[in-house]
Amino acid sequence: MQVSVIIVNYNVKYYVEQCLHAVFAALNAGVDGEVFVVDNASSDGSVDFLRRRFPQEQYPNFHLIANAQNRGFGQANNQAAQQASGRYILYLNPDTIITEHTLTDCITFADKHLELGALGVKMLGDDGRFALESRRGIPTPWRAFCKMSGLTRIFPHSHTLGGYYYTYESPALAQEIEIVSGAFMWVQRHLPTILFDEQFFMYGEDIDLSYRLLQAGKKNYYLPSPIVHYKGESTHSSTYRYVHVFYQAILIFYQKHFGSSLWWLGVPIKVAIIVQALCSLLRLYARQFQRFLFPKNPLAKERFIYTGQHVATIHALSTQWGISIDCRPLSQLSELASILPEPSKTTHLRLIFDFDTFSRSEVLEALEAQASKYYLATFYPDTQTLVTGSRVYVGT
């Protein structure tokens, strides 16, 4: 077997369903593989939902592990990894969409690089922009300082200041990197260091695993094969929870790998946690106060354009959902630019695609071509589900 895909789910059943459809489409492109979903005690009915959507008789290579409690990201991945039988393991976030050729791209690259430890890919946000976390350097004290102080953002082209995200390198080039994102982490199963350290509950596991692979003499790589990675609200750097958990994970990483030689880093990192947490809380309170003073209908900020062929179906559903969808069917996505209105700073224009009409590769290419102007939405006519980066609409 070539690859074992492992996905950890927690209360995002529609996103993991979308992710699974993309994975099975990639497997059907000629890849011998299996898929594990580990559910971390979701309260949204994910387990029953996934059993109905992906029955064993139709998907014999699909395995669902239902945990009675939330065991954290690392431990849940390890559960499945210990049962996996593929030559390679792909740790994949549920809020991702891979293309039909993502798995074959990774297999081809990995087979040519026997020294490979971990492999990451080119991740795009739902607005088509390149996600910086696709490539990262080891968070040395200097790089951590540059990131926390904002110098990395201010001077992205500097080799000295931009090393955290390799912002001075073109994202179009395959290259050797140090840290691979846990949202898409491809590893060789036979290596002894491919399990996550379970003392990291959330965040930091990928940094630790990437670093241990480097210590074992392996090389980590970045491959510019595009996927979409939606980022949930809990992972936004402006939230208190993200700030606290992320920098706490960095502190655990330093204590584990550098020990007493860098004991002094604990104080400035903890100070940074407090300062950034306070700033995040102030921003959150400011936004809440602004919404209180100037309440707006959130749906009024979104405009939908559907490009597929299921016009009658989505028109009926739009009435049910209480949203307006402008249907402009296309026969090929090369015509997309001709139907798009000018982007607006006050409106999120969401382009709705369905994969009955266009391939995932075509959709991602079109999205990236219009990067930072429009937002991705996907429609599944068989289940009457519309998935966006902020909300899921389900037909009744």
C-alpha positions as a LaTeX table, in Angstrom:
\begin{tabular}{lrrr}
\hline
Residue & $x$ (\AA) & $y$ (\AA) & $z$ (\AA) \\
\hline
Met1 & 0.00 & 0.00 & 0.00 \\
Gln2 & 1.33 & 3.43 & $-0.96$ \\
Val3 & $-0.20$ & 5.86 & 1.54 \\
Ser4 & $-2.27$ & 6.02 & 4.72 \\
Val5 & $-4.16$ & 9.31 & 5.13 \\
Ile6 & $-4.95$ & 10.26 & 8.73 \\
Ile7 & $-7.47$ & 12.98 & 9.63 \\
Val8 & $-8.41$ & 14.08 & 13.16 \\
Asn9 & $-11.93$ & 15.46 & 13.48 \\
Tyr10 & $-13.50$ & 17.55 & 16.21 \\
Asn11 & $-16.94$ & 19.05 & 15.55 \\
Val12 & $-16.37$ & 19.88 & 11.87 \\
Lys13 & $-18.34$ & 17.10 & 10.19 \\
Tyr14 & $-19.14$ & 18.98 & 6.98 \\
Tyr15 & $-15.54$ & 20.07 & 6.50 \\
Val16 & $-14.22$ & 16.57 & 7.08 \\
Glu17 & $-16.81$ & 15.23 & 4.63 \\
Gln18 & $-15.55$ & 17.69 & 2.02 \\
Cys19 & $-11.96$ & 16.72 & 2.84 \\
Leu20 & $-12.75$ & 13.01 & 2.47 \\
His21 & $-14.40$ & 13.45 & $-0.93$ \\
Ala22 & $-11.22$ & 15.17 & $-2.13$ \\
Val23 & $-9.02$ & 12.43 & $-0.66$ \\
Phe24 & $-11.01$ & 9.64 & $-2.30$ \\
Ala25 & $-10.92$ & 11.49 & $-5.63$ \\
Ala26 & $-7.12$ & 11.61 & $-5.30$ \\
Leu27 & $-6.96$ & 7.91 & $-4.41$ \\
Asn28 & $-9.14$ & 7.10 & $-7.41$ \\
Ala29 & $-6.52$ & 8.74 & $-9.62$ \\
Gly30 & $-4.43$ & 5.58 & $-9.30$ \\
Val31 & $-3.13$ & 5.60 & $-5.73$ \\
Asp32 & $-3.30$ & 2.52 & $-3.50$ \\
Gly33 & $-4.21$ & 3.85 & $-0.08$ \\
Glu34 & $-6.37$ & 3.85 & 3.02 \\
Val35 & $-8.02$ & 6.59 & 5.07 \\
Phe36 & $-8.39$ & 6.95 & 8.84 \\
Val37 & $-10.59$ & 9.49 & 10.58 \\
Val38 & $-10.08$ & 9.76 & 14.34 \\
Asp39 & $-12.98$ & 11.54 & 15.99 \\
Asn40 & $-12.05$ & 13.25 & 19.26 \\
Ala41 & $-15.42$ & 12.93 & 21.02 \\
Ser42 & $-17.27$ & 15.40 & 18.78 \\
Ser43 & $-20.62$ & 16.65 & 20.05 \\
Asp44 & $-22.06$ & 17.46 & 16.60 \\
Gly45 & $-22.95$ & 13.89 & 15.63 \\
Ser46 & $-19.85$ & 13.47 & 13.48 \\
Val47 & $-19.46$ & 9.73 & 14.04 \\
Asp48 & $-22.98$ & 8.74 & 12.94 \\
Phe49 & $-22.83$ & 11.30 & 10.14 \\
Leu50 & $-19.58$ & 9.89 & 8.72 \\
Arg51 & $-20.80$ & 6.30 & 9.02 \\
Arg52 & $-23.84$ & 7.20 & 6.93 \\
Arg53 & $-21.89$ & 9.21 & 4.38 \\
Phe54 & $-19.05$ & 6.70 & 3.97 \\
Pro55 & $-20.49$ & 3.19 & 4.53 \\
Gln56 & $-17.97$ & 0.37 & 4.84 \\
Glu57 & $-19.38$ & $-1.60$ & 1.93 \\
Gln58 & $-18.82$ & 1.36 & $-0.40$ \\
Tyr59 & $-15.55$ & 2.57 & 1.16 \\
Pro60 & $-13.70$ & $-0.55$ & 2.36 \\
Asn61 & $-10.46$ & 1.39 & 2.80 \\
Phe62 & $-12.10$ & 3.90 & 5.18 \\
His63 & $-11.56$ & 3.43 & 8.92 \\
Leu64 & $-13.34$ & 5.46 & 11.60 \\
Ile65 & $-11.95$ & 5.57 & 15.16 \\
Ala66 & $-14.36$ & 7.10 & 17.68 \\
Asn67 & $-12.73$ & 8.31 & 20.89 \\
Ala68 & $-14.80$ & 8.65 & 24.04 \\
Gln69 & $-12.85$ & 11.77 & 25.03 \\
Asn70 & $-10.80$ & 14.45 & 23.32 \\
Arg71 & $-7.26$ & 13.09 & 23.34 \\
Gly72 & $-5.67$ & 16.00 & 21.55 \\
Phe73 & $-4.24$ & 16.29 & 18.07 \\
Gly74 & $-1.02$ & 14.36 & 18.59 \\
Gln75 & $-2.40$ & 11.37 & 20.44 \\
Ala76 & $-5.31$ & 10.99 & 18.01 \\
Asn77 & $-2.95$ & 10.96 & 15.03 \\
Asn78 & $-0.73$ & 8.43 & 16.78 \\
Gln79 & $-3.69$ & 6.09 & 17.29 \\
Ala80 & $-4.19$ & 5.78 & 13.56 \\
Ala81 & $-0.48$ & 5.86 & 12.66 \\
Gln82 & 0.08 & 2.75 & 14.75 \\
Gln83 & $-2.55$ & 0.94 & 12.64 \\
Ala84 & $-1.45$ & 2.33 & 9.27 \\
Ser85 & 0.05 & 0.06 & 6.62 \\
Gly86 & 1.02 & 2.51 & 3.84 \\
Arg87 & 4.63 & 3.18 & 2.87 \\
Tyr88 & 3.86 & 6.82 & 3.56 \\
Ile89 & 1.62 & 8.51 & 6.11 \\
Leu90 & $-0.16$ & 11.77 & 5.40 \\
Tyr91 & $-1.31$ & 13.71 & 8.45 \\
Leu92 & $-4.07$ & 15.93 & 7.07 \\
Asn93 & $-6.31$ & 18.56 & 8.67 \\
Pro94 & $-10.07$ & 18.15 & 8.15 \\
Asp95 & $-10.44$ & 21.73 & 6.88 \\
Thr96 & $-8.41$ & 21.07 & 3.72 \\
Ile97 & $-9.17$ & 20.31 & 0.09 \\
Ile98 & $-6.49$ & 18.44 & $-1.84$ \\
Thr99 & $-6.52$ & 18.07 & $-5.62$ \\
Glu100 & $-6.79$ & 14.98 & $-7.78$ \\
His101 & $-3.01$ & 14.90 & $-8.24$ \\
Thr102 & $-1.81$ & 15.90 & $-4.74$ \\
Leu103 & $-1.09$ & 12.34 & $-3.61$ \\
Thr104 & 0.62 & 11.32 & $-6.85$ \\
Asp105 & 2.73 & 14.51 & $-6.73$ \\
Cys106 & 3.90 & 13.63 & $-3.22$ \\
Ile107 & 4.58 & 9.98 & $-4.03$ \\
Thr108 & 6.63 & 10.94 & $-7.09$ \\
Phe109 & 8.67 & 13.47 & $-5.11$ \\
Ala110 & 9.15 & 11.25 & $-2.05$ \\
Asp111 & 10.22 & 8.25 & $-4.12$ \\
Lys112 & 13.01 & 10.37 & $-5.60$ \\
His113 & 14.19 & 11.68 & $-2.21$ \\
Leu114 & 15.00 & 8.69 & $-0.05$ \\
Glu115 & 16.48 & 10.98 & 2.61 \\
Leu116 & 13.05 & 12.58 & 3.09 \\
Gly117 & 11.79 & 13.01 & 6.61 \\
Ala118 & 8.67 & 15.14 & 6.11 \\
Leu119 & 7.10 & 16.84 & 3.09 \\
Gly120 & 4.75 & 19.81 & 3.02 \\
Val121 & 2.84 & 21.43 & 0.17 \\
Lys122 & 1.67 & 24.82 & $-1.02$ \\
Met123 & $-1.33$ & 25.74 & 1.12 \\
Leu124 & $-3.79$ & 28.40 & 0.00 \\
Gly125 & $-6.35$ & 30.19 & 2.13 \\
Asp126 & $-9.97$ & 30.28 & 0.97 \\
Asp127 & $-9.11$ & 33.61 & $-0.69$ \\
Gly128 & $-6.40$ & 31.97 & $-2.81$ \\
Arg129 & $-3.49$ & 33.60 & $-1.01$ \\
Phe130 & $-0.38$ & 31.62 & $-0.14$ \\
Ala131 & $-0.37$ & 30.50 & 3.50 \\
Leu132 & 2.92 & 31.41 & 5.16 \\
Glu133 & 2.82 & 28.37 & 7.42 \\
Ser134 & 3.39 & 26.18 & 4.36 \\
Arg135 & 7.13 & 26.64 & 5.05 \\
Arg136 & 8.79 & 27.43 & 8.35 \\
Gly137 & 12.24 & 27.53 & 9.84 \\
Ile138 & 13.19 & 26.18 & 13.24 \\
Pro139 & 11.84 & 28.72 & 15.77 \\
Thr140 & 15.23 & 29.71 & 17.15 \\
Pro141 & 15.19 & 32.46 & 19.80 \\
Trp142 & 16.03 & 35.05 & 17.12 \\
Arg143 & 13.33 & 33.87 & 14.70 \\
Ala144 & 10.77 & 33.66 & 17.51 \\
Phe145 & 11.64 & 37.22 & 18.51 \\
Cys146 & 11.30 & 38.43 & 14.91 \\
Lys147 & 7.89 & 36.77 & 14.58 \\
Met148 & 6.55 & 37.94 & 17.95 \\
Ser149 & 7.84 & 41.49 & 17.47 \\
Gly150 & 6.39 & 41.78 & 13.96 \\
Leu151 & 9.77 & 42.21 & 12.24 \\
Thr152 & 9.10 & 39.16 & 10.05 \\
Arg153 & 5.94 & 40.82 & 8.76 \\
Ile154 & 7.55 & 44.23 & 8.27 \\
Phe155 & 10.66 & 42.94 & 6.47 \\
Pro156 & 9.51 & 39.81 & 4.61 \\
His157 & 12.34 & 39.85 & 2.05 \\
Ser158 & 15.12 & 39.94 & 4.60 \\
His159 & 17.10 & 36.71 & 5.05 \\
Thr160 & 17.92 & 37.82 & 8.58 \\
Leu161 & 14.41 & 38.77 & 9.66 \\
Gly162 & 12.22 & 36.56 & 7.43 \\
Gly163 & 13.60 & 33.15 & 8.33 \\
Tyr164 & 10.55 & 32.04 & 10.32 \\
Tyr165 & 8.41 & 31.69 & 7.18 \\
Tyr166 & 11.08 & 31.74 & 4.42 \\
Thr167 & 9.32 & 34.84 & 3.11 \\
Tyr168 & 12.39 & 35.70 & 1.02 \\
Glu169 & 11.93 & 32.52 & $-1.07$ \\
Ser170 & 9.47 & 32.07 & $-3.95$ \\
Pro171 & 6.54 & 29.76 & $-3.05$ \\
Ala172 & 6.65 & 28.43 & $-6.62$ \\
Leu173 & 9.91 & 26.53 & $-6.02$ \\
Ala174 & 10.38 & 23.10 & $-4.45$ \\
Gln175 & 12.96 & 23.47 & $-1.71$ \\
Glu176 & 14.46 & 22.03 & 1.43 \\
Ile177 & 12.92 & 23.53 & 4.58 \\
Glu178 & 13.06 & 22.83 & 8.30 \\
Ile179 & 9.51 & 22.77 & 9.67 \\
Val180 & 6.52 & 21.20 & 7.91 \\
Ser181 & 2.97 & 22.17 & 8.88 \\
Gly182 & 0.83 & 19.57 & 10.63 \\
Ala183 & $-2.09$ & 20.62 & 8.42 \\
Phe184 & $-0.43$ & 18.60 & 5.64 \\
Met185 & 2.54 & 16.51 & 6.77 \\
Trp186 & 3.76 & 13.64 & 4.61 \\
Val187 & 6.22 & 11.22 & 6.29 \\
Gln188 & 7.77 & 7.82 & 5.66 \\
Arg189 & 6.02 & 5.27 & 7.87 \\
His190 & 9.09 & 3.08 & 8.46 \\
Leu191 & 10.99 & 5.86 & 10.23 \\
Pro192 & 11.09 & 5.46 & 14.03 \\
Thr193 & 10.38 & 9.18 & 14.59 \\
Ile194 & 7.02 & 9.69 & 12.84 \\
Leu195 & 4.75 & 9.77 & 15.91 \\
Phe196 & 3.80 & 13.03 & 17.59 \\
Asp197 & 4.92 & 13.91 & 21.11 \\
Glu198 & 1.69 & 13.77 & 23.10 \\
Gln199 & 2.70 & 16.38 & 25.67 \\
Phe200 & 1.71 & 18.92 & 22.98 \\
Phe201 & $-2.10$ & 18.94 & 23.11 \\
Met202 & $-2.59$ & 21.37 & 20.22 \\
Tyr203 & 0.02 & 23.35 & 18.24 \\
Gly204 & 3.74 & 22.71 & 18.33 \\
Glu205 & 3.52 & 18.97 & 17.56 \\
Asp206 & 4.51 & 19.57 & 13.95 \\
Ile207 & 7.48 & 21.74 & 14.95 \\
Asp208 & 8.68 & 19.08 & 17.36 \\
Leu209 & 8.27 & 16.20 & 14.89 \\
Ser210 & 9.95 & 18.12 & 12.06 \\
Tyr211 & 12.88 & 18.96 & 14.33 \\
Arg212 & 13.26 & 15.35 & 15.51 \\
Leu213 & 13.36 & 14.19 & 11.90 \\
Leu214 & 16.16 & 16.65 & 11.20 \\
Gln215 & 18.01 & 15.42 & 14.28 \\
Ala216 & 17.70 & 11.87 & 12.92 \\
Gly217 & 19.58 & 12.93 & 9.79 \\
Lys218 & 16.58 & 13.32 & 7.49 \\
Lys219 & 15.64 & 16.27 & 5.29 \\
Asn220 & 12.31 & 18.09 & 5.19 \\
Tyr221 & 10.96 & 19.54 & 1.97 \\
Tyr222 & 8.34 & 21.88 & 0.55 \\
Leu223 & 6.57 & 20.97 & $-2.70$ \\
Pro224 & 4.55 & 23.67 & $-4.55$ \\
Ser225 & 1.56 & 21.40 & $-5.17$ \\
Pro226 & $-1.49$ & 23.46 & $-4.12$ \\
Ile227 & $-4.22$ & 22.58 & $-1.63$ \\
Val228 & $-6.79$ & 24.71 & 0.21 \\
His229 & $-6.57$ & 25.08 & 3.97 \\
Tyr230 & $-9.48$ & 26.78 & 5.68 \\
Lys231 & $-8.39$ & 28.13 & 9.05 \\
Gly232 & $-10.98$ & 27.93 & 11.82 \\
Glu233 & $-11.62$ & 30.74 & 14.23 \\
Ser234 & $-9.68$ & 28.94 & 16.97 \\
Thr235 & $-6.52$ & 29.10 & 14.88 \\
His236 & $-6.64$ & 32.82 & 14.12 \\
Ser237 & $-3.63$ & 34.62 & 15.56 \\
Ser238 & $-5.93$ & 37.37 & 16.84 \\
Thr239 & $-7.68$ & 35.10 & 19.35 \\
Tyr240 & $-6.61$ & 34.78 & 22.97 \\
Arg241 & $-6.68$ & 30.99 & 22.86 \\
Tyr242 & $-4.35$ & 30.80 & 19.86 \\
Val243 & $-1.86$ & 33.23 & 21.38 \\
His244 & $-1.71$ & 31.40 & 24.71 \\
Val245 & $-1.63$ & 27.83 & 23.39 \\
Phe246 & 0.75 & 28.53 & 20.50 \\
Tyr247 & 3.41 & 30.32 & 22.52 \\
Gln248 & 3.05 & 27.87 & 25.38 \\
Ala249 & 3.81 & 25.13 & 22.84 \\
Ile250 & 6.91 & 27.04 & 21.73 \\
Leu251 & 8.02 & 27.17 & 25.37 \\
Ile252 & 7.55 & 23.39 & 25.70 \\
Phe253 & 9.62 & 22.94 & 22.54 \\
Tyr254 & 12.50 & 25.01 & 23.93 \\
Gln255 & 12.42 & 23.26 & 27.29 \\
Lys256 & 12.41 & 19.84 & 25.64 \\
His257 & 15.16 & 20.35 & 23.08 \\
Phe258 & 17.40 & 22.97 & 24.63 \\
Gly259 & 16.81 & 22.36 & 28.32 \\
Ser260 & 18.67 & 24.37 & 30.91 \\
Ser261 & 20.94 & 26.01 & 28.30 \\
Leu262 & 18.04 & 28.27 & 27.34 \\
Trp263 & 16.26 & 28.51 & 30.70 \\
Trp264 & 16.34 & 32.28 & 30.41 \\
Leu265 & 14.00 & 32.16 & 27.39 \\
Gly266 & 11.10 & 31.22 & 29.63 \\
Val267 & 10.76 & 34.74 & 31.02 \\
Pro268 & 10.65 & 36.73 & 27.71 \\
Ile269 & 8.38 & 34.14 & 26.07 \\
Lys270 & 5.94 & 34.29 & 28.99 \\
Val271 & 6.05 & 38.09 & 28.85 \\
Ala272 & 5.33 & 37.89 & 25.09 \\
Ile273 & 2.37 & 35.59 & 25.78 \\
Ile274 & 0.90 & 38.06 & 28.27 \\
Val275 & 1.48 & 41.12 & 26.05 \\
Gln276 & 0.10 & 39.52 & 22.88 \\
Ala277 & $-2.83$ & 38.02 & 24.79 \\
Leu278 & $-3.72$ & 41.44 & 26.18 \\
Cys279 & $-3.46$ & 42.99 & 22.72 \\
Ser280 & $-5.69$ & 40.25 & 21.31 \\
Leu281 & $-8.28$ & 40.79 & 24.03 \\
Leu282 & $-8.27$ & 44.54 & 23.38 \\
Arg283 & $-8.81$ & 43.93 & 19.66 \\
Leu284 & $-11.65$ & 41.50 & 20.38 \\
Tyr285 & $-13.36$ & 43.92 & 22.77 \\
Ala286 & $-12.91$ & 46.76 & 20.28 \\
Arg287 & $-14.58$ & 44.73 & 17.52 \\
Gln288 & $-17.42$ & 43.71 & 19.84 \\
Phe289 & $-17.97$ & 47.33 & 20.86 \\
Gln290 & $-17.93$ & 48.42 & 17.22 \\
Arg291 & $-20.53$ & 45.75 & 16.33 \\
Phe292 & $-22.66$ & 46.92 & 19.28 \\
Leu293 & $-22.58$ & 50.52 & 18.11 \\
Phe294 & $-22.98$ & 49.71 & 14.41 \\
Pro295 & $-24.85$ & 46.41 & 14.12 \\
Lys296 & $-24.92$ & 44.95 & 10.64 \\
Asn297 & $-26.46$ & 41.92 & 9.02 \\
Pro298 & $-23.47$ & 39.57 & 8.43 \\
Leu299 & $-25.16$ & 38.00 & 5.42 \\
Ala300 & $-25.36$ & 41.41 & 3.78 \\
Lys301 & $-21.56$ & 41.42 & 3.61 \\
Glu302 & $-21.49$ & 38.35 & 1.41 \\
Arg303 & $-22.33$ & 38.00 & $-2.26$ \\
Phe304 & $-22.48$ & 34.60 & $-3.93$ \\
Ile305 & $-21.82$ & 33.71 & $-7.56$ \\
Tyr306 & $-22.40$ & 30.12 & $-8.70$ \\
Thr307 & $-20.50$ & 28.87 & $-11.76$ \\
Gly308 & $-21.73$ & 25.27 & $-12.12$ \\
Gln309 & $-24.50$ & 23.51 & $-13.97$ \\
His310 & $-26.97$ & 22.74 & $-11.12$ \\
Val311 & $-28.69$ & 26.09 & $-11.43$ \\
Ala312 & $-32.25$ & 24.99 & $-10.61$ \\
Thr313 & $-31.13$ & 23.09 & $-7.51$ \\
Ile314 & $-29.04$ & 25.86 & $-6.03$ \\
His315 & $-31.66$ & 28.49 & $-6.87$ \\
Ala316 & $-34.26$ & 26.58 & $-4.85$ \\
Leu317 & $-31.83$ & 26.10 & $-1.97$ \\
Ser318 & $-30.84$ & 29.76 & $-1.92$ \\
Thr319 & $-34.45$ & 30.66 & $-1.14$ \\
Gln320 & $-34.45$ & 28.14 & 1.69 \\
Trp321 & $-31.17$ & 29.48 & 3.06 \\
Gly322 & $-32.26$ & 33.11 & 2.77 \\
Ile323 & $-29.32$ & 34.19 & 0.64 \\
Ser324 & $-29.05$ & 35.55 & $-2.87$ \\
Ile325 & $-26.99$ & 33.53 & $-5.34$ \\
Asp326 & $-26.17$ & 34.93 & $-8.76$ \\
Cys327 & $-25.97$ & 31.96 & $-11.17$ \\
Arg328 & $-23.54$ & 32.36 & $-14.05$ \\
Pro329 & $-22.85$ & 28.89 & $-15.47$ \\
Leu330 & $-19.51$ & 28.38 & $-17.18$ \\
Ser331 & $-18.35$ & 25.64 & $-19.51$ \\
Gln332 & $-14.69$ & 26.30 & $-18.66$ \\
Leu333 & $-12.96$ & 28.26 & $-15.93$ \\
Ser334 & $-10.80$ & 30.18 & $-18.37$ \\
Glu335 & $-13.92$ & 32.34 & $-18.83$ \\
Leu336 & $-14.15$ & 33.12 & $-15.11$ \\
Ala337 & $-12.55$ & 36.57 & $-15.23$ \\
Ser338 & $-15.16$ & 37.75 & $-17.74$ \\
Ile339 & $-18.09$ & 37.17 & $-15.37$ \\
Leu340 & $-16.63$ & 38.52 & $-12.15$ \\
Pro341 & $-17.67$ & 41.90 & $-10.76$ \\
Glu342 & $-15.07$ & 44.20 & $-9.27$ \\
Pro343 & $-14.05$ & 43.17 & $-5.74$ \\
Ser344 & $-15.30$ & 45.33 & $-2.90$ \\
Lys345 & $-13.71$ & 46.15 & 0.45 \\
Thr346 & $-17.09$ & 45.91 & 2.17 \\
Thr347 & $-18.37$ & 42.70 & 0.57 \\
His348 & $-17.03$ & 39.16 & 0.60 \\
Leu349 & $-17.63$ & 37.86 & $-2.88$ \\
Arg350 & $-17.81$ & 34.07 & $-2.68$ \\
Leu351 & $-17.37$ & 32.04 & $-5.85$ \\
Ile352 & $-19.33$ & 28.78 & $-5.61$ \\
Phe353 & $-17.89$ & 25.80 & $-7.49$ \\
Asp354 & $-19.10$ & 22.24 & $-7.67$ \\
Phe355 & $-16.82$ & 19.37 & $-8.53$ \\
Asp356 & $-19.35$ & 17.79 & $-10.87$ \\
Thr357 & $-18.54$ & 20.63 & $-13.24$ \\
Phe358 & $-14.87$ & 21.39 & $-12.60$ \\
Ser359 & $-11.98$ & 19.44 & $-11.13$ \\
Arg360 & $-10.41$ & 20.50 & $-7.85$ \\
Ser361 & $-7.19$ & 21.27 & $-9.69$ \\
Glu362 & $-9.01$ & 23.66 & $-12.02$ \\
Val363 & $-10.80$ & 25.36 & $-9.12$ \\
Leu364 & $-7.60$ & 25.92 & $-7.12$ \\
Glu365 & $-5.82$ & 27.26 & $-10.17$ \\
Ala366 & $-8.65$ & 29.73 & $-10.79$ \\
Leu367 & $-8.80$ & 30.72 & $-7.11$ \\
Glu368 & $-5.06$ & 31.36 & $-6.96$ \\
Ala369 & $-5.22$ & 33.43 & $-10.14$ \\
Gln370 & $-7.71$ & 35.73 & $-8.38$ \\
Ala371 & $-5.88$ & 35.68 & $-5.04$ \\
Ser372 & $-7.07$ & 38.11 & $-2.32$ \\
Lys373 & $-10.04$ & 39.27 & $-4.40$ \\
Tyr374 & $-12.62$ & 36.51 & $-3.98$ \\
Tyr375 & $-13.42$ & 33.69 & $-1.57$ \\
Leu376 & $-14.00$ & 30.00 & $-2.21$ \\
Ala377 & $-17.28$ & 28.20 & $-1.63$ \\
Thr378 & $-18.12$ & 24.65 & $-2.70$ \\
Phe379 & $-21.49$ & 23.10 & $-3.51$ \\
Tyr380 & $-22.36$ & 19.39 & $-3.31$ \\
Pro381 & $-25.64$ & 18.79 & $-5.17$ \\
Asp382 & $-26.06$ & 15.18 & $-3.99$ \\
Thr383 & $-26.12$ & 16.23 & $-0.32$ \\
Gln384 & $-27.38$ & 19.79 & $-0.98$ \\
Thr385 & $-24.55$ & 21.29 & 1.05 \\
Leu386 & $-22.81$ & 24.63 & 0.53 \\
Val387 & $-19.47$ & 24.99 & 2.36 \\
Thr388 & $-17.74$ & 28.33 & 2.91 \\
Gly389 & $-14.84$ & 29.33 & 5.12 \\
Ser390 & $-17.17$ & 30.83 & 7.71 \\
Arg391 & $-20.41$ & 28.87 & 7.48 \\
Val392 & $-22.02$ & 25.70 & 6.13 \\
Tyr393 & $-25.50$ & 25.74 & 4.54 \\
Val394 & $-27.40$ & 22.44 & 4.48 \\
Gly395 & $-30.61$ & 21.74 & 2.59 \\
Thr396 & $-33.54$ & 20.16 & 4.42 \\
\hline
\end{tabular}
